Amino acid sequence: MATKSEQILSKINTGVFFREFTFDDTFFPAEDGELELADNFIFLDDIVFIIQVKERNTAAFDTNESVDKWFKDRVLKKAKNQIKNSLNYIQKYADIEIKNSRGHKIMIPKIGAEQIRKIVIYWPNSVNLSDNLRQQKFYRSQDAGSINLIGLEDYSYLCRTLQTPAELNRYLLFREKMFNKHGREINNYPEQYFLSHFLYNHDDLKIDEHYIELLPRFKNDQEKFEISSIIEPFYDKIYDVNDKVPERYYPILKQLSKLDRHSLAEFKSRYAWMVNEVKSNRGSFLPKRFGSHITDCGFVFLPLDQELKQHWQNAIINFTSIFKYKHKYRRCIGVVCFKSDSFFDIQWCYIEQQWEYDEAMEAEVAKEIGMYGAGDMKASFYEFGE
């Protein structure tokens, strides 16, 4: 049975990474018996977390000595060994199959150790943990490499602030860079310092205490980029109990989950525009579009009026294909909206393939230059108030 901290962590992770990419039941069969991959596992293509959770029993002796012993035995020793075992399992066993929090069986391939963020989340349930242990942010293992040590409350705060898989992954990479550069010196600063430093200037690896003063001015305007209300219906609308490939919507969800808040805000504003155009009967035949060169994915949003709705499938495929070709994206997602009687119908398409020169597509791109122009680039940055 999951501990309280494991239950809390699962709720946090499914909120950030979605149930499709979160695994909290990670037992799998092997020739030498059933093995557990990790207490919690995150797998979103190149975003991979191995997480071990350690919670101290509140019924145990609550002295400085006993709590410190618990931390050394359970967090620094046992959790480290479990993470080492997990790394070995991923390399040893081909295509580990485990169920995600949706209940779908997913094959986990071999993954390079450098790609995996290794994390121990701990909850001492006591104020008696010594400061030097509570402030320790990494354990450097000869076998497992650098392992993040994060208190449950700090991890929860990080997720509430960063809120997207891409940003949390980037933050942990920044955290590791700071540790590699400064070593144990980083233990002199609270987690909030590194979060503020990351948000304000993640390219600067020098420790500068003034960064912590900026955190209260950070504008975390979730309403601009939070899209769970848009993508949560995917499962309910697409899922069929007899479907042999229930995860067919995963490629779309993966690309949305990889976007940072700036790209998500671009997505949300265009999606809202599309729906409002149809609601106000201003459906047209010209979409709005944007793309992310970081994820190598484009997005197309097409509102259709009543006269054209029967052609929605050809329309969205054509517009998506042209935009993908024009910017040489590896993948592209198209969304089309139109009225069906008194309801709004929203359909999606996903195209993924390597770019190749195509004479017919070149002609289509040339036709639309007069309508769209060359496009413009937008900078991504975090906002801080005065």
Residue pairs with C-beta under 8 A, 6 or more apart in sequence:
2 10
2 24
3 53
3 55
4 55
5 53
5 54
5 55
5 121
5 123
5 152
6 24
6 39
6 40
6 53
6 55
8 152
8 156
9 24
9 39
9 40
9 51
9 53
9 121
9 152
9 155
10 22
10 24
10 40
10 101
12 155
12 156
12 159
13 22
13 24
13 40
13 42
13 51
13 159
14 22
14 101
15 159
16 159
16 162
16 163
16 164
16 165
16 168
17 42
17 44
17 165
17 257
18 231
18 253
18 257
19 100
19 101
19 102
20 100
20 101
20 102
20 104
20 247
20 250
20 253
21 42
21 43
21 44
21 47
21 100
21 165
21 254
21 257
22 40
22 41
22 42
22 100
22 101
23 37
23 38
23 40
23 41
23 42
23 43
23 98
23 99
23 100
23 101
23 106
24 39
24 40
24 41
24 101
25 98
25 99
26 36
26 37
26 38
26 39
26 40
26 41
26 98
27 34
27 35
27 36
27 37
27 98
28 34
28 35
28 36
28 37
28 93
28 96
28 97
28 98
29 35
30 89
30 93
35 85
35 89
37 50
37 86
37 89
37 90
37 96
37 98
37 108
38 50
38 51
38 52
38 82
38 83
38 86
39 51
39 52
39 53
39 82
40 49
40 51
40 53
41 49
41 50
41 51
41 98
41 108
42 48
42 49
42 51
42 165
43 106
43 108
44 165
44 254
44 257
44 258
45 254
45 258
46 115
47 165
47 166
47 169
47 258
48 111
48 115
48 116
48 117
49 116
49 117
49 119
49 169
50 83
50 86
50 87
50 116
50 117
50 118
50 119
51 119
51 120
51 121
52 79
52 82
52 83
52 119
52 120
52 121
53 120
53 121
53 122
53 123
53 152
54 74
54 75
54 78
54 79
54 120
54 121
54 122
54 123
55 122
55 123
55 125
56 67
56 70
56 74
56 123
56 124
56 125
56 126
57 125
58 125
60 66
60 70
62 126
62 128
63 128
64 128
64 129
64 130
66 128
67 124
67 126
67 128
67 129
67 130
68 128
68 129
68 130
68 133
70 124
71 122
71 124
71 129
71 133
72 133
74 122
75 120
75 122
75 149
76 139
79 120
79 122
79 147
80 120
80 139
80 141
80 144
80 147
83 118
83 120
83 141
83 144
83 147
84 141
84 143
84 144
87 113
87 116
87 118
87 143
87 144
89 96
90 96
90 108
90 110
90 111
90 116
91 110
91 113
94 109
94 110
95 107
95 108
95 109
96 107
96 108
97 105
97 106
97 107
97 108
98 105
98 106
98 108
99 105
99 106
100 106
102 235
102 246
102 247
104 246
104 247
106 247
113 145
117 148
117 169
117 172
117 173
118 144
118 145
118 146
118 147
118 148
119 147
119 148
119 150
119 155
119 172
120 139
120 147
120 148
120 149
120 150
121 150
121 151
121 152
121 155
122 149
122 150
122 151
122 152
123 151
123 152
124 134
124 151
132 187
134 151
135 187
135 188
135 190
136 149
136 187
137 148
137 149
137 150
137 175
137 179
137 186
137 187
137 191
138 146
138 147
138 148
138 149
138 176
138 179
138 186
139 146
139 147
139 149
140 146
140 147
141 147
146 176
146 179
146 180
148 172
148 175
148 176
150 158
150 191
151 191
154 191
157 191
157 192
157 195
158 168
158 171
158 191
158 195
159 168
161 195
161 199
161 218
161 220
162 168
162 171
162 195
163 220
163 222
163 225
163 226
163 261
164 225
164 257
164 259
164 260
164 261
164 264
165 257
165 258
166 257
166 258
166 259
166 260
167 260
167 261
170 198
170 202
170 260
171 194
171 195
171 198
174 194
174 197
174 198
174 202
175 194
175 198
177 205
178 186
178 194
178 197
178 205
178 207
179 186
181 205
182 207
185 207
186 194
186 207
189 207
189 209
189 212
190 212
192 212
192 215
193 209
193 211
193 212
195 215
196 211
196 212
196 213
196 214
196 215
196 218
197 204
197 208
197 211
197 212
199 214
199 215
199 218
199 382
199 384
200 211
200 214
200 382
200 384
201 211
214 384
217 384
217 385
217 386
218 382
218 383
218 384
218 385
219 382
219 383
219 384
219 385
221 383
224 261
224 265
224 268
225 261
225 262
225 264
225 265
225 268
226 264
226 268
227 256
227 264
227 267
227 268
227 271
230 268
230 271
231 253
231 256
234 249
234 252
234 253
235 249
238 246
238 248
238 249
239 246
240 246
249 348
251 331
251 350
251 352
252 333
252 348
252 350
255 295
255 297
255 331
255 333
255 350
256 264
256 267
256 333
258 295
258 297
259 267
259 292
259 295
260 294
260 380
262 378
262 380
262 381
263 290
263 292
263 294
263 295
263 380
266 290
266 299
266 378
267 290
267 299
270 288
270 289
270 290
270 299
270 301
271 301
271 335
273 288
273 301
273 303
274 287
274 288
274 301
274 302
274 303
274 335
274 337
275 303
275 337
275 344
275 346
277 283
277 284
277 303
277 337
278 303
278 304
278 305
278 337
278 338
278 339
278 344
279 344
281 305
282 303
282 305
283 303
283 304
283 305
283 306
283 308
283 337
283 338
283 339
284 303
284 304
284 305
285 302
285 304
285 305
285 308
285 315
286 371
287 300
287 301
287 302
287 303
287 319
287 334
288 300
288 301
289 298
289 299
289 300
289 301
289 323
289 372
290 298
290 299
291 297
291 298
291 299
291 323
291 327
291 329
291 332
292 298
296 329
296 330
296 331
297 329
297 330
297 331
297 332
297 333
298 320
298 323
298 324
298 327
298 329
298 331
298 332
298 333
299 332
299 333
299 334
299 335
300 316
300 319
300 320
300 323
300 332
300 333
300 334
300 335
301 334
301 335
301 337
302 315
302 316
302 319
302 334
302 335
302 336
302 337
303 336
303 337
303 338
304 311
304 312
304 315
304 336
304 337
304 338
305 338
306 338
306 339
308 315
308 338
309 338
309 339
309 340
309 345
312 336
312 338
312 345
312 347
313 347
315 336
316 334
316 335
316 336
316 347
316 349
317 334
317 349
317 351
319 334
320 332
320 333
320 334
320 349
320 351
321 332
321 351
321 361
322 361
322 364
322 365
322 368
323 329
323 332
324 331
324 332
324 351
324 355
325 355
325 358
325 361
325 364
325 365
326 365
326 368
327 375
328 355
329 355
330 352
330 353
330 354
330 355
331 350
331 351
331 352
331 353
332 350
332 351
332 352
333 348
333 349
333 350
333 351
334 348
334 349
334 350
334 351
335 346
335 347
335 348
336 346
336 347
336 348
336 349
337 344
337 345
337 346
338 344
338 345
339 345
